[in-house]
């Protein structure tokens, strides 16, 4: 029987180790790039790295490594080559000329594709489409190389350029149209946020795939999509909550990632406004990830860029259940008459040691939880309540005397 299943696309990943990036970091970035590809259903079959002072201006990698890649893709079925940094238009053109029919992508385009796949609301779809067109515009020249291949180069430059200029105008018009449409939606979003301005707002922030949506489901008891893939959700979700008769809003926002395309940050301005205008942040961290500290820095840098880095923040170290394989790091060696004895640590004792570790100094408010297994959520709720209560009573100093303190804010 003939299979009707769609053939899985395959990819080769390429990265450059520079003075600013160690070989270990390069390897980790490639693993993340492979995860991005997997999210789109693409299988990674080979990775190539090269150590350079900076990426080659013409083809990103040097001639020798470029030849290695060409030999591999000639001998093996490969659908695309994905580069771990954003390629400039001339690099894309040169690489496409080298690899002919094989698609050439970069990290930015991969992320844009994932956002396009994940977008659910009209606002998110417009934001992603705008970012795609803004990414595409300076790279339009490569789209018309098929003219010279089909009809030859001599005498075809004029018509090709006319087609290109027409296409540029179409893209410019589309960008203008999307910006106008997005501005109207942003205005509506701003009105909604103003209507909610009398309630304390708490925003979940963090690197992608750290468990924000799962935590949102646990805290708000709401159905929010969560999946073990990068950018499982790109739409912000707002839920009303009440803790001990104090109402507030909890918002789940899009995850951050290293090398996030600037066009996305620009297009998702209104979504990021949910973070900017929040009173309190829950910075969720995947403590089981080998580079969680770097991820903390990336999120902090992004928060600073959008002018949201000075807000009261609870640092939430999530996935302590997945941290279990590292229990041996906390094992103690005790000297006895029979010799050394290794005392294995329980999950509870490790949690206590984590609370006493240097990690607690990374923020004024730190908590260790497992959103998936509902572990230690009461401590998180208590910390949230303290911050929400302080902010709430600044807005409503006579709240306890008001007759509507038992008002049901649940949706």
C-alpha positions as CSV (number, residue, x, y, z in Angstrom):
1,X,0.0,0.0,0.0
2,X,1.2,3.5,-0.8
3,X,1.7,5.6,2.3
4,X,-0.1,9.0,2.4
5,X,2.1,10.3,5.2
6,X,4.0,13.4,4.5
7,X,7.7,12.8,4.2
8,X,9.7,14.3,7.1
9,X,12.0,17.1,6.0
10,X,15.7,16.8,7.0
11,X,18.2,19.5,7.8
12,X,21.9,20.2,8.4
13,X,22.7,22.7,11.1
14,X,25.6,25.1,10.9
15,X,27.2,27.3,13.6
16,X,30.3,29.4,14.1
17,X,32.3,29.5,17.3
18,X,33.6,33.1,17.8
19,X,35.6,34.9,20.4
20,X,32.4,35.8,22.1
21,X,31.0,32.3,22.1
22,X,32.8,29.2,23.5
23,X,32.6,25.8,21.9
24,X,30.4,24.6,24.7
25,X,28.0,27.4,24.1
26,X,28.0,26.7,20.4
27,X,27.1,23.1,21.0
28,X,24.3,24.1,23.3
29,X,23.0,26.6,20.8
30,X,23.0,23.9,18.1
31,X,21.0,21.6,20.4
32,X,18.4,24.4,20.9
33,X,18.4,25.0,17.1
34,X,17.7,21.3,16.6
35,X,14.8,21.6,19.1
36,X,13.5,24.5,17.1
37,X,13.7,22.4,14.0
38,X,11.9,19.5,15.7
39,X,9.1,21.8,16.7
40,X,8.5,22.4,13.0
41,X,8.8,18.6,12.3
42,X,12.2,18.8,10.8
43,X,14.8,16.1,11.5
44,X,18.4,17.1,12.1
45,X,20.8,14.7,10.3
46,X,24.1,16.5,10.7
47,X,25.7,19.5,12.4
48,X,28.8,21.5,11.3
49,X,30.8,24.0,13.3
50,X,33.8,26.2,12.6
51,X,35.9,28.4,14.8
52,X,36.3,31.9,13.3
53,X,36.9,35.3,14.7
54,X,33.6,36.3,13.1
55,X,31.3,34.7,10.5
56,X,32.4,35.0,6.9
57,X,30.8,38.0,5.3
58,X,30.2,36.1,2.1
59,X,29.0,32.6,3.1
60,X,29.0,32.7,6.9
61,X,31.5,29.8,7.1
62,X,34.9,29.6,5.4
63,X,35.6,27.9,2.1
64,X,36.9,24.6,3.6
65,X,33.8,24.1,5.8
66,X,31.5,25.2,3.0
67,X,33.0,22.5,0.8
68,X,32.5,19.9,3.6
69,X,28.8,20.9,3.8
70,X,28.4,20.7,0.0
71,X,30.0,17.2,-0.1
72,X,27.6,16.0,2.7
73,X,24.4,17.4,1.1
74,X,25.5,15.9,-2.3
75,X,25.9,12.5,-0.8
76,X,22.9,12.5,1.5
77,X,19.2,13.5,1.1
78,X,19.0,17.0,2.8
79,X,16.1,19.4,2.4
80,X,17.5,22.4,4.1
81,X,20.5,24.0,5.7
82,X,19.8,26.0,8.8
83,X,22.4,28.6,10.2
84,X,22.4,29.4,13.9
85,X,22.6,33.2,13.4
86,X,20.7,35.6,11.3
87,X,22.1,35.7,7.7
88,X,22.4,39.0,5.9
89,X,20.8,39.2,2.4
90,X,24.1,38.8,0.5
91,X,25.0,35.7,2.5
92,X,21.6,34.2,1.7
93,X,22.1,34.9,-2.0
94,X,25.6,33.5,-2.0
95,X,24.6,30.4,-0.1
96,X,21.6,29.7,-2.3
97,X,23.8,29.9,-5.3
98,X,26.1,27.4,-3.7
99,X,23.4,24.9,-2.7
100,X,21.1,25.3,-5.6
101,X,17.7,23.6,-4.8
102,X,18.4,23.1,-1.1
103,X,16.6,25.6,1.1
104,X,18.8,28.0,3.1
105,X,17.3,29.2,6.4
106,X,18.6,31.0,9.5
107,X,17.5,30.9,13.2
108,X,15.4,34.0,12.8
109,X,13.3,32.5,9.9
110,X,12.9,29.3,11.9
111,X,11.6,31.2,14.9
112,X,9.2,33.2,12.6
113,X,7.9,30.0,11.1
114,X,7.2,28.6,14.6
115,X,5.4,31.8,15.6
116,X,3.3,31.6,12.5
117,X,2.4,28.0,13.3
118,X,1.6,28.8,16.9
119,X,-0.4,32.0,16.5
120,X,-4.0,31.6,17.3
121,X,-5.6,35.1,17.8
122,X,-6.1,37.6,15.1
123,X,-3.6,39.9,16.8
124,X,-0.9,37.3,17.0
125,X,-1.4,36.3,13.4
126,X,-1.0,39.9,12.3
127,X,2.0,40.4,14.5
128,X,3.7,37.4,13.0
129,X,2.8,38.3,9.4
130,X,4.2,41.8,9.9
131,X,7.4,40.4,11.3
132,X,7.7,38.0,8.4
133,X,7.3,40.7,5.8
134,X,9.8,43.0,7.6
135,X,12.3,40.1,7.6
136,X,11.5,39.3,3.9
137,X,11.8,42.9,2.5
138,X,15.6,43.3,2.5
139,X,16.0,39.8,1.1
140,X,13.6,40.1,-1.8
141,X,16.3,40.0,-4.5
142,X,16.8,36.3,-4.0
143,X,13.2,35.6,-4.8
144,X,13.7,36.6,-8.5
145,X,16.7,34.5,-9.3
146,X,14.4,32.0,-11.0
147,X,13.9,34.5,-13.9
148,X,17.5,34.2,-15.0
149,X,17.5,30.5,-14.5
150,X,14.4,30.0,-16.7
151,X,15.2,32.5,-19.5
152,X,18.9,33.1,-19.3
153,X,20.8,36.1,-17.9
154,X,21.4,38.2,-21.0
155,X,18.6,40.7,-21.7
156,X,16.6,39.6,-18.6
157,X,17.9,42.0,-16.0
158,X,15.5,44.8,-16.9
159,X,12.3,42.7,-16.6
160,X,13.6,41.1,-13.5
161,X,14.3,44.4,-11.8
162,X,10.8,45.6,-12.9
163,X,9.3,42.5,-11.3
164,X,11.4,43.2,-8.2
165,X,10.3,46.8,-7.9
166,X,6.7,45.8,-8.3
167,X,7.1,43.2,-5.6
168,X,8.8,45.7,-3.3
169,X,5.9,48.0,-3.6
170,X,3.5,45.2,-2.9
171,X,5.4,44.2,0.3
172,X,5.7,47.9,1.4
173,X,1.9,48.3,0.9
174,X,1.3,45.1,2.9
175,X,3.6,46.2,5.7
176,X,1.8,49.6,5.9
177,X,-1.6,47.8,5.9
178,X,-0.6,45.4,8.7
179,X,0.9,48.2,10.8
180,X,-2.3,50.2,10.5
181,X,-4.4,47.2,11.4
182,X,-2.1,46.3,14.3
183,X,-2.3,49.9,15.6
184,X,-6.1,49.6,15.8
185,X,-5.9,46.3,17.6
186,X,-3.2,47.8,19.9
187,X,-5.5,50.7,20.7
188,X,-8.3,48.2,21.6
189,X,-5.8,46.2,23.8
190,X,-4.7,49.4,25.5
191,X,-8.3,50.3,26.3
192,X,-8.9,46.8,27.8
193,X,-5.7,47.2,29.9
194,X,-6.9,50.6,31.1
195,X,-10.2,49.0,32.1
196,X,-8.2,46.5,34.1
197,X,-5.9,49.1,35.6
198,X,-7.6,49.1,39.0
199,X,-6.6,45.5,39.5
200,X,-3.1,44.4,40.4
201,X,-1.5,42.7,37.4
202,X,1.0,39.8,37.7
203,X,2.8,38.6,34.5
204,X,4.5,35.3,34.0
205,X,7.8,35.7,32.1
206,X,10.7,33.5,31.3
207,X,12.7,31.6,28.7
208,X,10.7,29.5,26.3
209,X,9.7,26.0,27.4
210,X,10.3,26.6,31.1
211,X,6.7,25.7,32.2
212,X,4.9,29.1,32.3
213,X,1.7,27.8,30.7
214,X,1.7,24.7,33.0
215,X,2.1,27.0,36.0
216,X,-0.7,29.2,34.7
217,X,-3.0,26.2,34.6
218,X,-2.1,25.3,38.1
219,X,-2.5,28.7,39.6
220,X,-5.5,29.9,37.7
221,X,-7.2,26.5,37.3
222,X,-7.7,27.4,33.7
223,X,-7.3,25.5,30.5
224,X,-4.2,26.9,28.9
225,X,-2.3,25.1,26.1
226,X,1.0,23.7,27.3
227,X,3.4,21.4,25.4
228,X,7.0,20.3,25.7
229,X,8.0,22.3,22.6
230,X,9.5,25.8,22.1
231,X,7.0,28.6,21.9
232,X,4.0,26.3,22.6
233,X,2.0,29.5,22.9
234,X,2.7,32.9,21.4
235,X,-0.6,34.6,22.6
236,X,-0.8,36.3,25.9
237,X,-3.5,34.8,28.2
238,X,-5.1,36.8,31.0
239,X,-7.0,35.1,33.9
240,X,-8.7,36.7,37.0
241,X,-7.7,35.2,40.3
242,X,-8.5,35.7,44.0
243,X,-6.2,35.0,46.9
244,X,-7.8,35.4,50.3
245,X,-10.4,37.8,49.0
246,X,-7.7,39.9,47.1
247,X,-8.5,39.9,43.3
248,X,-5.8,40.3,40.7
249,X,-5.0,39.4,37.1
250,X,-2.5,36.8,36.0
251,X,-1.0,36.9,32.5
252,X,0.9,34.3,30.6
253,X,3.2,35.8,28.0
254,X,5.3,34.7,25.1
255,X,8.6,33.0,26.1
256,X,11.9,34.7,25.4
257,X,14.9,33.1,23.6
258,X,18.4,33.9,22.7
259,X,18.9,35.7,19.4
260,X,15.2,36.6,19.2
261,X,14.5,38.3,15.9
262,X,14.2,42.1,16.4
263,X,11.3,42.2,14.0
264,X,9.4,40.0,16.4
265,X,10.1,42.2,19.4
266,X,8.9,45.2,17.4
267,X,5.8,43.4,16.1
268,X,4.9,42.0,19.5
269,X,5.0,45.4,21.2
270,X,1.4,45.2,22.5
271,X,1.9,41.6,23.8
272,X,5.1,42.8,25.6
273,X,3.1,45.8,27.0
274,X,1.4,43.2,29.2
275,X,4.8,42.7,30.8
276,X,5.7,46.4,30.8
277,X,2.5,47.4,32.5
278,X,2.4,44.5,35.1
279,X,2.9,45.3,38.7
280,X,4.6,42.1,39.6
281,X,6.6,39.6,37.6
282,X,6.9,35.8,38.1
283,X,10.2,35.0,36.4
284,X,9.9,31.2,35.8
285,X,13.2,29.3,35.4
286,X,13.7,25.6,34.3
287,X,16.2,24.6,37.0
288,X,16.7,21.2,35.3
289,X,18.2,22.9,32.3
290,X,22.0,22.8,32.1
291,X,22.2,26.6,31.2
292,X,19.4,27.9,33.4
293,X,21.6,30.7,34.7
294,X,22.3,32.0,31.2
295,X,18.6,31.8,30.4
296,X,18.0,34.0,33.5
297,X,20.4,36.6,32.1
298,X,18.8,36.5,28.7
299,X,15.4,37.1,30.2
300,X,16.7,39.9,32.4
301,X,18.4,41.6,29.4
302,X,15.1,41.4,27.4
303,X,13.2,42.8,30.4
304,X,15.7,45.6,30.6
305,X,15.3,46.3,26.9
306,X,11.6,46.7,27.2
307,X,12.0,48.8,30.4
308,X,10.4,46.2,32.7
309,X,13.5,45.1,34.6
310,X,12.9,47.0,37.8
311,X,9.6,45.5,38.8
312,X,9.0,43.4,42.0
313,X,9.9,39.9,40.9
314,X,9.5,36.4,42.3
315,X,12.2,34.1,40.8
316,X,10.4,30.8,40.4
317,X,12.7,27.8,39.9
318,X,10.5,25.2,38.2
319,X,10.9,21.6,37.3
320,X,12.5,20.5,40.6
321,X,11.1,17.0,39.8
322,X,13.3,16.9,36.7
323,X,16.2,18.0,38.8
324,X,16.2,14.6,40.6
325,X,19.0,13.0,38.5
326,X,21.3,15.6,40.0
327,X,20.6,14.4,43.6
328,X,24.1,12.8,43.8
329,X,25.6,16.3,43.7
330,X,24.1,16.8,47.2
331,X,25.2,13.4,48.6
332,X,27.2,13.7,51.7
333,X,30.3,11.6,52.6
334,X,30.5,10.8,56.3
335,X,33.5,9.3,58.0
336,X,32.7,6.3,60.2
337,X,34.8,3.6,61.9
338,X,34.1,1.3,58.9
339,X,35.3,4.0,56.5
340,X,33.6,6.6,54.3
341,X,29.8,6.2,53.9
342,X,27.9,8.1,51.2
343,X,24.5,9.4,52.4
344,X,22.1,9.8,49.5
345,X,19.9,12.8,49.7
346,X,16.1,12.7,49.5
347,X,14.2,15.1,47.3
348,X,13.0,16.9,50.4
349,X,16.5,17.4,51.7
350,X,17.8,18.6,48.3
351,X,15.0,21.2,48.2
352,X,16.1,22.5,51.6
353,X,19.7,22.7,50.4
354,X,18.6,24.5,47.3
355,X,16.8,27.0,49.5
356,X,20.1,27.6,51.4
357,X,22.2,27.8,48.2
358,X,23.5,30.9,46.3
359,X,20.4,30.7,44.1
360,X,18.3,32.3,46.8
361,X,20.5,35.4,46.5
362,X,19.5,36.0,42.9
363,X,16.3,37.8,43.9
364,X,14.5,39.2,46.9
365,X,11.8,36.5,46.5
366,X,12.8,33.0,45.4
367,X,10.8,29.8,45.4
368,X,11.4,26.2,44.2
369,X,8.5,24.3,42.7
370,X,7.3,21.7,40.3
371,X,4.3,23.0,38.4
372,X,3.8,19.6,36.7
373,X,3.7,17.7,40.0
374,X,2.0,20.6,42.0
375,X,4.9,20.7,44.4
376,X,5.5,23.7,46.7
377,X,2.8,25.8,45.0
378,X,1.5,26.9,48.4
379,X,4.7,28.6,49.1
380,X,4.5,30.4,45.8
381,X,1.0,31.4,46.4
382,X,2.0,32.8,49.8
383,X,4.8,34.9,48.2
384,X,2.5,36.1,45.5
385,X,-0.2,37.0,48.0
386,X,2.3,39.2,50.1
387,X,3.3,41.2,47.0
388,X,-0.2,41.4,45.5
389,X,-1.7,42.4,48.9
390,X,0.9,45.3,49.4
391,X,0.1,46.6,45.9
392,X,-3.6,46.1,46.2
393,X,-3.8,48.1,49.5
394,X,-1.9,50.9,47.9
395,X,-4.7,51.1,45.3
396,X,-7.6,50.4,47.8
397,X,-6.4,51.5,51.3
398,X,-10.0,50.9,52.7
399,X,-10.6,47.6,50.9
400,X,-11.4,45.6,54.1
401,X,-14.2,48.1,54.8
402,X,-15.8,47.7,51.4
403,X,-18.9,45.6,51.0
404,X,-17.6,43.7,47.9
405,X,-14.5,42.0,49.2
406,X,-16.2,38.7,48.5
407,X,-16.8,39.5,44.9
408,X,-16.3,36.6,42.6
409,X,-13.7,37.5,40.0
410,X,-13.5,34.1,38.4
411,X,-14.3,33.9,34.7
